[in-house]
């Protein structure tokens, strides 16, 4: 056995990739967290975070770690790629501690052993951890936010499909019933110019926003293994395994919190590295912490979502009216909404209202009818189509003036463009579904308004907004 009885792994990149001085490191991390701000209405059980030098990736990583501020976890399980040692399977650091300038991060030996017992893919191979930075870069944030939480470090060797899926299943089996935070460490594309990097990274972001681990695995495997870190994500296997495990452990929602690249710090736009912050977990409903949405108040409770979906289906003539009960929710009694209709997975109609002062129940009813009969892109919905239809409702937050694509997060923000009588709007989920980056989202919104793609640079008013999106589980046939 290579491992000492109680080994302490020395910090490998302190003083180079991040400050070795405790006070300087704490101040830098705290500054990034303060700039990121809080994450409301979400209970995170898993994160995707970058792992470049702290000055480059820290501002993005902070958006993910802000989602765990004030939470308590029994352990943090860290999964990252191996940059220095090639091997098969997954190496767990099974005992002892990792030294950091902010104090040691103690390894949860019992949980590490449980993970090793869950799969023959997981074993101790300390050499894989000695120089590896992908997990070490997470420790400054964890020491500041969760200083009493032990860690279980896992480094993936060759990120083949069988290893990714096997690790995901081992995580799900070993962690079921435990209050554990999963952290996947990965950067996105490497050394493309900023425009091409944004296009490549948008593909990853789209799958993450949809919580689509299987689609991301297919995307990851489109490239030869030696190209995956360059074209997709160096820790793509770690991200996919954590997404699959989080889903198996009960996570139901994904949030893309930030996307940027190294050029935002260095100024070099010719060769950049892409970074992503995302969280997976559950939305906090009524009775828990609120999810303030500018101009709207708390998020809808489950019964309110169900009521609005029933109202939309009843408006199409496909179901009885809503069950007796209160309006959608007092905080959401008025507001803008869109109803999207999908038939056999394809768009069949989408109509909405922005900033409506009418009760939300009435708005949803009216725009559902309009989506079925008045969307000029489609013929009127036929009764025979109702059973195969899936209804999606998007309840809009307040409009905020937007300076340009850099102020948008794909999968989180929708866009509205106005100039004179022309107006175009695209919902937050559209960019993720299409694999667009923020620049493409803005350009496509301008085109939808009947304007030139760069009209926002030449006088058109640009706004962003968030939306609470929920849908029926499937067709009624």
HUHULIN-V620349 format. One record per residue. N is the residue number from 1. RES is the residue in one letter. PHI is phi as a letter, one per 20 degrees, with the letter a starting at -180 (NA if undefined). D_LAST is the distance of its C-alpha to the last C-alpha in Angstrom with 1 decimal. Layout:
# HUHULIN-V620349
N/RES/PHI/D_LAST + N/RES/PHI/D_LAST
This chain:
# HUHULIN-V620349
1/X/NA/58.1 + 2/X/f/58.5 + 3/X/f/57.7 + 4/X/f/60.5 + 5/X/g/60.1 + 6/X/c/59.3 + 7/X/f/59.1 + 8/X/d/59.0 + 9/X/f/57.5 + 10/X/f/59.6 + 11/X/f/57.9 + 12/X/e/57.8 + 13/X/c/57.2 + 14/X/f/58.7 + 15/X/n/61.2 + 16/X/c/59.6 + 17/X/e/55.9 + 18/X/b/56.3 + 19/X/f/59.4 + 20/X/e/61.3 + 21/X/f/62.9 + 22/X/g/60.9 + 23/X/f/61.6 + 24/X/f/60.7 + 25/X/f/57.5 + 26/X/f/56.5 + 27/X/f/57.3 + 28/X/f/55.3 + 29/X/f/52.1 + 30/X/f/52.5 + 31/X/f/52.9 + 32/X/f/49.6 + 33/X/f/47.7 + 34/X/f/49.3 + 35/X/f/48.3 + 36/X/f/44.7 + 37/X/m/44.4 + 38/X/f/42.0 + 39/X/d/38.2 + 40/X/e/36.7 + 41/X/m/33.6 + 42/X/b/32.9 + 43/X/d/33.7 + 44/X/e/34.3 + 45/X/d/34.1 + 46/X/b/34.6 + 47/X/c/36.3 + 48/X/d/36.9 + 49/X/c/40.5 + 50/X/e/43.1 + 51/X/b/46.4 + 52/X/f/49.0 + 53/X/g/52.3 + 54/X/g/51.8 + 55/X/f/53.1 + 56/X/e/50.5 + 57/X/e/47.3 + 58/X/g/48.3 + 59/X/f/47.2 + 60/X/e/43.7 + 61/X/g/43.5 + 62/X/g/44.6 + 63/X/f/41.3 + 64/X/f/39.5 + 65/X/f/42.1 + 66/X/f/42.1 + 67/X/f/38.7 + 68/X/d/40.6 + 69/X/g/43.5 + 70/X/n/44.3 + 71/X/e/41.9 + 72/X/c/43.1 + 73/X/c/42.1 + 74/X/f/43.5 + 75/X/a/43.8 + 76/X/d/42.8 + 77/X/e/41.7 + 78/X/d/42.6 + 79/X/c/41.2 + 80/X/b/42.9 + 81/X/e/43.9 + 82/X/e/47.3 + 83/X/e/49.5 + 84/X/c/52.7 + 85/X/c/52.1 + 86/X/e/50.0 + 87/X/a/48.7 + 88/X/e/45.7 + 89/X/n/43.5 + 90/X/c/43.8 + 91/X/e/47.0 + 92/X/d/47.1 + 93/X/e/50.1 + 94/X/e/50.5 + 95/X/a/53.3 + 96/X/n/55.8 + 97/X/b/55.2 + 98/X/d/54.9 + 99/X/f/57.8 + 100/X/b/57.0 + 101/X/f/59.4 + 102/X/e/57.6 + 103/X/o/58.2 + 104/X/f/56.7 + 105/X/d/53.0 + 106/X/f/53.0 + 107/X/e/50.8 + 108/X/e/48.7 + 109/X/f/50.1 + 110/X/f/48.1 + 111/X/f/44.7 + 112/X/f/46.0 + 113/X/f/46.8 + 114/X/f/43.5 + 115/X/f/41.8 + 116/X/f/44.3 + 117/X/f/43.5 + 118/X/f/39.8 + 119/X/b/40.1 + 120/X/f/43.0 + 121/X/f/42.1 + 122/X/d/43.6 + 123/X/b/47.4 + 124/X/e/50.5 + 125/X/b/52.0 + 126/X/g/54.1 + 127/X/g/55.3 + 128/X/f/51.8 + 129/X/e/52.3 + 130/X/f/55.9 + 131/X/d/55.5 + 132/X/f/51.8 + 133/X/e/51.1 + 134/X/f/47.3 + 135/X/e/47.3 + 136/X/g/50.7 + 137/X/f/49.6 + 138/X/e/47.2 + 139/X/f/49.9 + 140/X/g/51.6 + 141/X/f/48.5 + 142/X/f/47.8 + 143/X/f/51.4 + 144/X/f/51.4 + 145/X/e/48.1 + 146/X/c/47.7 + 147/X/f/51.3 + 148/X/e/51.0 + 149/X/e/47.8 + 150/X/f/48.5 + 151/X/c/47.0 + 152/X/c/45.8 + 153/X/e/46.4 + 154/X/c/44.4 + 155/X/d/45.3 + 156/X/e/43.1 + 157/X/e/45.1 + 158/X/f/43.4 + 159/X/e/39.8 + 160/X/e/38.1 + 161/X/g/34.5 + 162/X/f/35.4 + 163/X/f/37.6 + 164/X/g/35.1 + 165/X/f/32.4 + 166/X/f/35.0 + 167/X/f/36.4 + 168/X/g/33.1 + 169/X/f/32.4 + 170/X/f/36.0 + 171/X/f/35.7 + 172/X/f/32.6 + 173/X/f/34.4 + 174/X/f/37.7 + 175/X/d/36.6 + 176/X/g/34.0 + 177/X/n/35.2 + 178/X/d/37.9 + 179/X/e/38.2 + 180/X/d/38.8 + 181/X/e/38.6 + 182/X/e/37.5 + 183/X/c/39.2 + 184/X/d/38.5 + 185/X/d/41.5 + 186/X/b/41.1 + 187/X/e/42.4 + 188/X/e/40.5 + 189/X/f/42.0 + 190/X/c/45.8 + 191/X/m/48.5 + 192/X/e/46.8 + 193/X/f/47.8 + 194/X/g/45.9 + 195/X/f/43.8 + 196/X/f/42.6 + 197/X/f/42.1 + 198/X/f/39.9 + 199/X/f/37.7 + 200/X/f/37.5 + 201/X/f/36.9 + 202/X/f/34.1 + 203/X/f/32.0 + 204/X/f/32.6 + 205/X/g/32.1 + 206/X/f/28.7 + 207/X/f/27.4 + 208/X/f/29.1 + 209/X/f/27.7 + 210/X/e/24.1 + 211/X/l/25.2 + 212/X/d/24.4 + 213/X/f/27.0 + 214/X/f/25.6 + 215/X/f/25.8 + 216/X/f/29.3 + 217/X/f/30.3 + 218/X/f/29.5 + 219/X/f/31.4 + 220/X/f/34.3 + 221/X/e/34.6 + 222/X/f/34.8 + 223/X/d/38.5 + 224/X/g/41.2 + 225/X/g/42.1 + 226/X/f/45.3 + 227/X/d/43.5 + 228/X/f/40.7 + 229/X/f/42.9 + 230/X/e/44.1 + 231/X/d/40.8 + 232/X/c/38.1 + 233/X/a/39.4 + 234/X/f/42.2 + 235/X/d/40.3 + 236/X/g/36.9 + 237/X/f/36.5 + 238/X/f/37.5 + 239/X/f/35.0 + 240/X/f/32.1 + 241/X/f/33.2 + 242/X/f/33.5 + 243/X/f/30.1 + 244/X/f/28.5 + 245/X/f/30.6 + 246/X/f/30.0 + 247/X/f/26.2 + 248/X/f/26.9 + 249/X/e/29.3 + 250/X/o/26.8 + 251/X/f/27.2 + 252/X/c/24.1 + 253/X/c/25.6 + 254/X/c/27.9 + 255/X/c/30.7 + 256/X/e/32.8 + 257/X/d/36.1 + 258/X/a/38.5 + 259/X/b/39.2 + 260/X/b/42.7 + 261/X/b/45.2 + 262/X/f/48.8 + 263/X/f/50.1 + 264/X/f/49.4 + 265/X/d/52.2 + 266/X/f/54.4 + 267/X/n/54.3 + 268/X/e/53.9 + 269/X/d/50.9 + 270/X/e/51.8 + 271/X/c/50.8 + 272/X/d/48.3 + 273/X/d/46.3 + 274/X/e/42.9 + 275/X/c/41.9 + 276/X/c/38.7 + 277/X/c/38.2 + 278/X/b/34.8 + 279/X/c/33.6 + 280/X/c/30.6 + 281/X/r/30.0 + 282/X/c/28.5 + 283/X/f/28.7 + 284/X/e/31.2 + 285/X/e/29.7 + 286/X/g/31.6 + 287/X/n/34.6 + 288/X/d/35.4 + 289/X/f/37.1 + 290/X/f/36.0 + 291/X/d/34.6 + 292/X/g/36.7 + 293/X/c/35.3 + 294/X/g/38.1 + 295/X/n/38.0 + 296/X/c/35.0 + 297/X/n/35.9 + 298/X/f/33.8 + 299/X/f/30.3 + 300/X/f/27.4 + 301/X/f/26.8 + 302/X/g/23.4 + 303/X/f/23.1 + 304/X/f/24.0 + 305/X/g/21.4 + 306/X/f/18.7 + 307/X/f/20.3 + 308/X/f/20.3 + 309/X/f/16.6 + 310/X/f/16.0 + 311/X/f/18.7 + 312/X/f/17.1 + 313/X/f/13.8 + 314/X/f/15.9 + 315/X/f/18.1 + 316/X/e/15.4 + 317/X/n/15.0 + 318/X/d/11.4 + 319/X/a/12.6 + 320/X/f/16.0 + 321/X/f/18.8 + 322/X/f/19.9 + 323/X/f/21.4 + 324/X/f/25.2 + 325/X/r/27.0 + 326/X/f/29.1 + 327/X/g/28.4 + 328/X/g/26.7 + 329/X/r/29.9 + 330/X/g/33.5 + 331/X/f/34.2 + 332/X/d/31.3 + 333/X/f/31.9 + 334/X/c/32.5 + 335/X/r/31.5 + 336/X/f/29.9 + 337/X/b/26.2 + 338/X/c/23.8 + 339/X/d/20.1 + 340/X/d/18.4 + 341/X/d/15.2 + 342/X/c/13.7 + 343/X/d/11.5 + 344/X/l/11.0 + 345/X/n/13.7 + 346/X/d/16.1 + 347/X/g/17.7 + 348/X/c/16.7 + 349/X/r/19.1 + 350/X/b/21.3 + 351/X/b/23.9 + 352/X/b/26.0 + 353/X/c/29.3 + 354/X/d/32.0 + 355/X/m/34.3 + 356/X/f/33.1 + 357/X/e/35.2 + 358/X/e/32.7 + 359/X/g/30.8 + 360/X/f/27.8 + 361/X/g/25.5 + 362/X/f/26.7 + 363/X/f/26.6 + 364/X/f/22.9 + 365/X/g/22.1 + 366/X/f/24.2 + 367/X/f/23.3 + 368/X/f/19.5 + 369/X/f/20.5 + 370/X/f/22.8 + 371/X/f/20.4 + 372/X/f/18.2 + 373/X/c/21.3 + 374/X/c/24.3 + 375/X/f/23.9 + 376/X/f/26.4 + 377/X/f/24.9 + 378/X/c/21.8 + 379/X/f/21.4 + 380/X/g/19.8 + 381/X/f/16.1 + 382/X/d/14.8 + 383/X/g/12.7 + 384/X/f/10.5 + 385/X/e/9.7 + 386/X/g/8.6 + 387/X/f/4.8 + 388/X/e/5.7 + 389/X/e/8.6 + 390/X/d/10.3 + 391/X/d/13.4 + 392/X/c/16.7 + 393/X/d/19.9 + 394/X/d/23.4 + 395/X/e/26.2 + 396/X/e/29.4 + 397/X/e/32.7 + 398/X/f/36.1 + 399/X/f/37.4 + 400/X/c/40.2 + 401/X/g/42.7 + 402/X/c/42.3 + 403/X/f/45.2 + 404/X/q/43.2 + 405/X/g/40.9 + 406/X/f/42.9 + 407/X/e/41.8 + 408/X/d/38.1 + 409/X/d/36.0 + 410/X/f/33.0 + 411/X/n/29.8 + 412/X/d/31.5 + 413/X/d/32.9 + 414/X/e/31.5 + 415/X/c/34.1 + 416/X/c/35.3 + 417/X/c/38.1 + 418/X/c/40.1 + 419/X/b/43.1 + 420/X/l/44.4 + 421/X/e/41.6 + 422/X/e/39.4 + 423/X/b/36.7 + 424/X/c/34.0 + 425/X/b/31.6 + 426/X/c/29.4 + 427/X/f/27.4 + 428/X/g/28.4 + 429/X/f/25.3 + 430/X/f/26.0 + 431/X/f/29.1 + 432/X/f/27.6 + 433/X/f/24.6 + 434/X/e/27.2 + 435/X/m/29.8 + 436/X/e/32.4 + 437/X/e/35.5 + 438/X/f/36.8 + 439/X/f/39.0 + 440/X/f/36.3 + 441/X/g/34.1 + 442/X/f/37.1 + 443/X/f/37.9 + 444/X/f/34.4 + 445/X/f/34.3 + 446/X/f/37.6 + 447/X/f/36.4 + 448/X/f/33.4 + 449/X/f/36.1 + 450/X/n/37.9 + 451/X/d/40.7 + 452/X/f/42.3 + 453/X/g/40.7 + 454/X/d/43.8 + 455/X/g/44.0 + 456/X/f/43.8 + 457/X/e/47.1 + 458/X/c/48.7 + 459/X/o/48.2 + 460/X/f/44.4 + 461/X/e/43.4 + 462/X/d/41.0 + 463/X/c/39.0 + 464/X/d/36.7 + 465/X/b/34.2 + 466/X/d/31.9 + 467/X/b/28.4 + 468/X/e/26.2 + 469/X/d/22.8 + 470/X/b/19.7 + 471/X/b/15.9 + 472/X/f/12.6 + 473/X/f/11.9 + 474/X/r/8.8 + 475/X/f/5.6 + 476/X/e/3.8 + 477/X/e/0.0
